[in-house]
Amino acid sequence: MGEPNTPPVVVDTTIPQAARFWDFLLGGKDNYEVDREVGREVLGIFPQLIDSARADRGFLVRAVTHLVRDAGIRQLLDVGTGLPTVNNTHQVAQAIAPESRIVYVDNDPIVLAHARALLVSTPEGATQYLHADVRDWETILRDAASTLDLTRPVALMLLGIINYVLDDDVAHDIVAGLVDALPSGSYLAMSHPTAEVHAEAMAESVAYYNASGAPPIRTRSRTELTRFFDGLELLDPGVVSCSLWRPDGSELGDPVEVTQYCGVARKP
């Protein structure tokens, strides 16, 4: 079992933080009043954001299930982990293939404080937590190599993280740098907020969130997200709402579009 990096854990409770805000949307308890206050205001503007958070988590479960069960992936690099909750990447992967090896990466100190919950691996597999920023992708690859064999296929998970990289060129350099380091047969799974669904309410809620002092985010269109998969083999159904990526029929009624796009692609 990997040990988390151990810089001093300094949690700022005076401004909202991304992982704690998302935890609030998912109904978790690892958040503070400053996060809940922003969360309540954002939900007052756009109540359906809860549906987006849940759909994003559902996409993670279905994507990891496909990658491990159907594509034979046994190594996953999950960047932008967020706070531990139910159906974490290692839990889904190792329930199917106990030998799976998972490296989590996040730069939020509150995630570091809870990292040991992410390190409960099966005896056959392994987990590791890296305290790092997605922009420092070369360090991520270097440190992940202590747990993952980067000469063998890896599933790179970038769920709800590239939206914190506001500059398009920088964002594409990060994704390309990570993908280029992985061998043929690897996969890229991404999710990203969009304002193409519920456009007015989404734009207003993002503007409020960005003015709150939290790390700012941006939305991207379906076309803009699709560009991150250039040179890869995009799996069906392509870039779609997280609720519409291979829904498993476990929910009542037909899934509806949410303000979170996603896609999965294979590196040829």
The 8 nearest C-alpha neighbors of each residue, nearest first, counted from 0:
[[1, 125, 126, 120, 118, 2, 127, 119],
 [2, 0, 127, 126, 3, 118, 125, 128],
 [1, 3, 127, 4, 0, 128, 118, 115],
 [4, 2, 128, 129, 5, 127, 114, 1],
 [3, 5, 129, 130, 6, 2, 128, 111],
 [4, 6, 3, 7, 8, 130, 111, 2],
 [5, 7, 8, 4, 130, 111, 108, 9],
 [8, 6, 9, 5, 108, 111, 112, 10],
 [7, 9, 108, 6, 10, 112, 111, 109],
 [10, 8, 7, 108, 11, 109, 6, 112],
 [9, 11, 108, 109, 12, 8, 107, 112],
 [12, 10, 13, 9, 14, 15, 16, 108],
 [11, 13, 14, 10, 31, 33, 15, 32],
 [14, 12, 11, 33, 15, 31, 32, 34],
 [15, 13, 12, 212, 33, 213, 16, 11],
 [16, 14, 34, 213, 33, 212, 20, 17],
 [17, 15, 213, 19, 18, 20, 14, 34],
 [16, 18, 20, 19, 21, 213, 214, 15],
 [17, 19, 81, 21, 20, 16, 82, 22],
 [18, 20, 30, 22, 21, 16, 17, 23],
 [21, 19, 17, 23, 34, 22, 18, 16],
 [22, 20, 24, 18, 23, 19, 17, 25],
 [21, 23, 19, 27, 25, 20, 24, 18],
 [24, 22, 26, 20, 27, 21, 25, 19],
 [25, 23, 21, 26, 22, 49, 20, 52],
 [26, 24, 22, 23, 27, 21, 52, 53],
 [25, 27, 23, 24, 22, 28, 21, 49],
 [28, 26, 22, 23, 25, 29, 24, 30],
 [27, 29, 30, 26, 23, 22, 31, 19],
 [30, 28, 27, 19, 22, 31, 23, 82],
 [31, 29, 19, 28, 34, 23, 22, 20],
 [32, 30, 34, 33, 35, 12, 29, 19],
 [31, 33, 35, 34, 36, 30, 12, 37],
 [32, 34, 36, 31, 15, 35, 14, 37],
 [35, 33, 15, 20, 31, 32, 37, 36],
 [34, 36, 38, 32, 37, 33, 39, 31],
 [37, 35, 33, 39, 38, 34, 32, 40],
 [38, 36, 40, 34, 35, 39, 41, 33],
 [37, 39, 35, 41, 36, 40, 34, 42],
 [40, 38, 42, 36, 37, 41, 35, 43],
 [39, 41, 43, 37, 42, 38, 36, 44],
 [42, 40, 44, 38, 43, 204, 39, 45],
 [43, 41, 46, 45, 39, 44, 40, 38],
 [42, 44, 40, 41, 45, 46, 39, 38],
 [43, 45, 41, 42, 204, 200, 40, 46],
 [44, 46, 42, 47, 200, 43, 48, 41],
 [47, 45, 42, 48, 43, 49, 44, 41],
 [46, 48, 50, 49, 45, 51, 42, 257],
 [49, 47, 51, 50, 46, 45, 52, 42],
 [48, 50, 52, 47, 51, 24, 53, 46],
 [49, 51, 53, 47, 48, 52, 54, 257],
 [50, 52, 48, 54, 257, 49, 53, 258],
 [53, 51, 49, 55, 54, 50, 48, 25],
 [52, 54, 56, 50, 55, 51, 57, 49],
 [55, 53, 57, 51, 242, 56, 52, 241],
 [54, 56, 58, 52, 57, 53, 241, 51],
 [57, 55, 59, 53, 58, 54, 52, 60],
 [58, 56, 54, 60, 59, 55, 53, 61],
 [57, 59, 55, 61, 56, 60, 241, 62],
 [60, 58, 56, 62, 57, 61, 63, 55],
 [59, 61, 57, 63, 58, 62, 64, 56],
 [60, 62, 64, 58, 63, 59, 65, 57],
 [63, 61, 65, 59, 64, 60, 58, 66],
 [62, 64, 66, 60, 65, 61, 59, 67],
 [65, 63, 61, 62, 67, 66, 68, 60],
 [66, 64, 69, 62, 68, 63, 67, 61],
 [65, 67, 70, 63, 72, 64, 69, 68],
 [66, 68, 72, 71, 64, 65, 70, 69],
 [69, 67, 65, 64, 71, 66, 70, 95],
 [68, 70, 65, 71, 66, 67, 64, 72],
 [71, 69, 66, 72, 67, 68, 65, 184],
 [72, 70, 67, 69, 68, 66, 73, 65],
 [73, 71, 67, 66, 70, 74, 153, 152],
 [72, 74, 99, 100, 67, 71, 75, 98],
 [75, 73, 100, 153, 99, 101, 72, 154],
 [76, 74, 154, 101, 153, 155, 77, 102],
 [75, 77, 155, 102, 156, 101, 154, 103],
 [76, 78, 156, 103, 80, 102, 104, 155],
 [79, 77, 104, 80, 157, 103, 156, 105],
 [80, 78, 105, 160, 104, 81, 77, 157],
 [79, 81, 78, 105, 104, 103, 77, 82],
 [82, 80, 18, 79, 110, 83, 105, 21],
 [81, 83, 110, 18, 84, 80, 22, 113],
 [84, 82, 117, 81, 116, 87, 85, 113],
 [85, 83, 87, 82, 86, 27, 22, 81],
 [84, 86, 87, 83, 90, 56, 88, 91],
 [87, 85, 90, 91, 88, 84, 60, 89],
 [86, 88, 90, 89, 85, 84, 91, 83],
 [87, 89, 91, 90, 92, 86, 63, 60],
 [90, 88, 92, 91, 87, 93, 101, 120],
 [89, 91, 87, 93, 88, 92, 86, 94],
 [90, 92, 88, 94, 89, 93, 86, 87],
 [93, 91, 89, 95, 94, 90, 96, 88],
 [92, 94, 97, 96, 95, 90, 99, 89],
 [93, 95, 91, 92, 96, 90, 97, 89],
 [96, 94, 93, 92, 97, 68, 91, 67],
 [95, 97, 93, 98, 99, 94, 92, 67],
 [98, 96, 93, 99, 124, 123, 121, 94],
 [97, 99, 124, 123, 96, 100, 93, 73],
 [100, 98, 73, 124, 97, 93, 96, 74],
 [101, 99, 125, 74, 124, 126, 73, 75],
 [100, 102, 126, 75, 74, 76, 89, 125],
 [103, 101, 127, 76, 126, 128, 77, 75],
 [102, 104, 128, 77, 80, 78, 129, 127],
 [105, 103, 78, 129, 79, 80, 128, 130],
 [106, 104, 79, 130, 80, 131, 107, 78],
 [105, 107, 131, 132, 130, 108, 104, 79],
 [106, 108, 110, 109, 105, 111, 18, 130],
 [109, 107, 111, 110, 8, 10, 112, 9],
 [108, 110, 112, 111, 107, 10, 113, 8],
 [111, 109, 113, 82, 108, 112, 107, 114],
 [110, 112, 114, 108, 113, 109, 130, 107],
 [111, 113, 109, 110, 114, 108, 8, 115],
 [114, 112, 110, 111, 115, 116, 109, 83],
 [115, 113, 111, 117, 116, 112, 110, 128],
 [114, 116, 118, 117, 113, 119, 3, 112],
 [117, 115, 114, 118, 113, 119, 83, 84],
 [118, 116, 115, 114, 119, 83, 126, 128],
 [119, 117, 115, 126, 116, 120, 127, 0],
 [120, 118, 117, 116, 121, 115, 126, 0],
 [121, 119, 125, 118, 126, 124, 122, 0],
 [120, 122, 124, 123, 97, 125, 119, 93],
 [123, 121, 124, 120, 125, 97, 98, 0],
 [124, 122, 98, 121, 97, 125, 99, 120],
 [125, 123, 98, 99, 100, 121, 122, 97],
 [124, 126, 100, 0, 120, 101, 99, 1],
 [125, 127, 101, 118, 1, 102, 0, 100],
 [126, 128, 1, 102, 2, 103, 118, 101],
 [127, 129, 3, 103, 102, 104, 114, 130],
 [130, 128, 104, 4, 131, 3, 103, 127],
 [129, 131, 106, 105, 4, 104, 111, 128],
 [132, 130, 106, 105, 129, 104, 133, 139],
 [133, 131, 106, 134, 135, 105, 130, 136],
 [132, 134, 135, 136, 131, 78, 173, 79],
 [135, 133, 132, 136, 173, 164, 169, 170],
 [136, 134, 133, 132, 137, 138, 139, 131],
 [135, 137, 139, 134, 138, 133, 140, 177],
 [136, 138, 140, 139, 135, 141, 176, 177],
 [139, 137, 141, 140, 136, 135, 142, 131],
 [140, 138, 136, 142, 137, 141, 143, 135],
 [141, 139, 143, 137, 138, 142, 144, 136],
 [140, 142, 138, 139, 144, 143, 137, 145],
 [141, 143, 144, 139, 140, 145, 138, 129],
 [144, 142, 140, 145, 141, 146, 139, 147],
 [143, 145, 147, 146, 142, 141, 148, 140],
 [144, 146, 143, 142, 147, 141, 148, 127],
 [147, 145, 144, 143, 148, 127, 100, 102],
 [148, 146, 144, 149, 143, 145, 74, 100],
 [147, 149, 150, 151, 144, 146, 145, 74],
 [150, 148, 151, 147, 181, 144, 152, 182],
 [149, 151, 148, 182, 152, 181, 153, 147],
 [150, 152, 149, 148, 182, 153, 181, 185],
 [153, 151, 185, 184, 182, 183, 72, 150],
 [154, 152, 185, 74, 75, 155, 186, 151],
 [153, 155, 186, 75, 185, 187, 76, 156],
 [154, 156, 187, 76, 75, 186, 77, 153],
 [155, 157, 77, 188, 158, 76, 78, 189],
 [158, 156, 189, 78, 160, 188, 159, 155],
 [157, 159, 190, 189, 160, 156, 191, 79],
 [158, 160, 191, 190, 161, 162, 157, 192],
 [159, 161, 162, 79, 158, 163, 157, 191],
 [162, 160, 163, 164, 159, 170, 157, 191],
 [161, 163, 216, 160, 217, 164, 191, 159],
 [164, 162, 216, 161, 160, 165, 215, 217],
 [165, 163, 161, 162, 170, 166, 169, 216],
 [164, 166, 163, 217, 167, 162, 216, 170],
 [165, 167, 169, 168, 164, 170, 171, 163],
 [168, 166, 170, 169, 171, 165, 164, 172],
 [167, 169, 171, 170, 166, 172, 173, 165],
 [170, 168, 172, 166, 167, 171, 173, 164],
 [169, 171, 167, 173, 168, 172, 164, 166],
 [172, 170, 174, 168, 173, 169, 175, 167],
 [171, 173, 169, 175, 170, 174, 176, 168],
 [174, 172, 176, 170, 171, 175, 169, 177],
 [173, 175, 171, 177, 176, 172, 178, 170],
 [174, 176, 178, 172, 177, 173, 179, 171],
 [177, 175, 173, 179, 174, 178, 172, 180],
 [176, 178, 174, 180, 175, 179, 173, 136],
 [177, 179, 175, 181, 180, 176, 174, 187],
 [178, 180, 176, 181, 177, 175, 182, 174],
 [181, 179, 178, 177, 176, 182, 149, 140],
 [180, 182, 178, 179, 149, 185, 153, 152],
 [183, 181, 152, 150, 185, 151, 184, 180],
 [182, 184, 267, 266, 185, 152, 181, 265],
 [183, 185, 152, 266, 267, 265, 182, 186],
 [186, 184, 152, 153, 266, 183, 154, 265],
 [185, 187, 265, 154, 264, 266, 155, 153],
 [186, 188, 155, 264, 263, 154, 156, 265],
 [189, 187, 263, 156, 262, 157, 155, 264],
 [190, 188, 157, 158, 261, 262, 156, 187],
 [189, 191, 261, 158, 159, 260, 259, 262],
 [190, 192, 159, 260, 259, 162, 261, 193],
 [193, 191, 259, 218, 258, 260, 219, 162],
 [192, 194, 218, 219, 258, 195, 220, 259],
 [193, 195, 198, 196, 201, 218, 202, 258],
 [194, 196, 198, 193, 220, 197, 258, 221],
 [195, 197, 198, 258, 194, 257, 193, 256],
 [198, 196, 200, 201, 199, 194, 195, 258],
 [197, 199, 194, 196, 201, 195, 200, 202],
 [198, 200, 202, 201, 197, 203, 194, 196],
 [201, 199, 203, 202, 45, 198, 197, 204],
 [200, 202, 204, 198, 203, 199, 194, 197],
 [203, 201, 205, 199, 200, 204, 198, 206],
 [202, 204, 200, 206, 201, 205, 199, 207],
 [205, 203, 207, 201, 41, 206, 202, 44],
 [206, 204, 208, 202, 207, 203, 209, 201],
 [205, 207, 203, 209, 204, 208, 202, 210],
 [208, 206, 204, 210, 205, 209, 203, 211],
 [209, 207, 205, 211, 210, 206, 204, 213],
 [208, 210, 215, 206, 211, 207, 205, 213],
 [209, 211, 207, 208, 212, 206, 213, 215],
 [212, 210, 208, 209, 213, 207, 37, 15],
 [213, 211, 210, 14, 209, 214, 15, 208],
 [212, 214, 15, 16, 211, 215, 209, 14],
 [215, 213, 212, 216, 17, 16, 209, 163],
 [216, 214, 209, 213, 163, 217, 208, 212],
 [215, 217, 163, 162, 214, 209, 165, 218],
 [218, 216, 162, 165, 163, 219, 215, 205],
 [217, 219, 193, 192, 194, 162, 220, 216],
 [220, 218, 193, 223, 224, 192, 217, 221],
 [219, 221, 223, 222, 193, 224, 195, 218],
 [220, 222, 224, 223, 225, 238, 219, 260],
 [223, 221, 225, 220, 224, 226, 219, 238],
 [222, 224, 220, 226, 221, 225, 219, 227],
 [223, 225, 221, 226, 222, 227, 220, 219],
 [226, 224, 222, 227, 223, 228, 221, 238],
 [225, 227, 228, 229, 224, 223, 222, 171],
 [228, 226, 225, 229, 224, 171, 174, 223],
 [227, 229, 226, 231, 225, 230, 264, 233],
 [230, 228, 226, 231, 227, 225, 232, 233],
 [231, 229, 228, 232, 266, 267, 227, 233],
 [230, 232, 266, 228, 229, 265, 264, 233],
 [233, 231, 265, 264, 234, 266, 267, 230],
 [234, 232, 264, 237, 231, 263, 265, 235],
 [233, 235, 264, 237, 263, 236, 232, 265],
 [236, 234, 237, 233, 263, 244, 238, 245],
 [235, 237, 234, 244, 238, 239, 245, 262],
 [238, 236, 235, 234, 262, 233, 239, 263],
 [239, 237, 262, 261, 225, 260, 221, 236],
 [240, 238, 260, 261, 237, 243, 241, 244],
 [239, 241, 260, 243, 242, 256, 259, 257],
 [242, 240, 260, 243, 261, 244, 54, 58],
 [241, 243, 54, 240, 244, 254, 256, 255],
 [242, 244, 240, 241, 246, 245, 239, 254],
 [245, 243, 241, 246, 242, 239, 236, 240],
 [244, 246, 243, 247, 236, 61, 242, 235],
 [247, 245, 244, 248, 243, 242, 254, 61],
 [248, 246, 249, 245, 250, 61, 244, 243],
 [247, 249, 250, 246, 251, 253, 252, 254],
 [248, 250, 247, 251, 246, 252, 253, 254],
 [251, 249, 248, 252, 254, 253, 247, 246],
 [250, 252, 249, 253, 248, 254, 247, 255],
 [253, 251, 250, 254, 248, 255, 249, 246],
 [252, 254, 255, 251, 250, 248, 246, 243],
 [255, 253, 242, 243, 252, 256, 246, 250],
 [256, 254, 253, 257, 242, 243, 240, 252],
 [255, 257, 240, 242, 254, 258, 243, 196],
 [256, 258, 51, 259, 240, 255, 196, 242],
 [259, 257, 193, 196, 192, 51, 194, 260],
 [258, 260, 192, 191, 257, 240, 193, 241],
 [261, 259, 240, 239, 241, 191, 190, 192],
 [262, 260, 190, 238, 189, 241, 239, 240],
 [261, 263, 238, 189, 188, 237, 190, 239],
 [262, 264, 188, 187, 234, 233, 189, 186],
 [263, 265, 233, 232, 187, 234, 186, 231],
 [266, 264, 186, 232, 231, 185, 267, 184],
 [265, 267, 231, 185, 183, 184, 186, 232],
 [266, 183, 184, 265, 231, 232, 185, 230]]
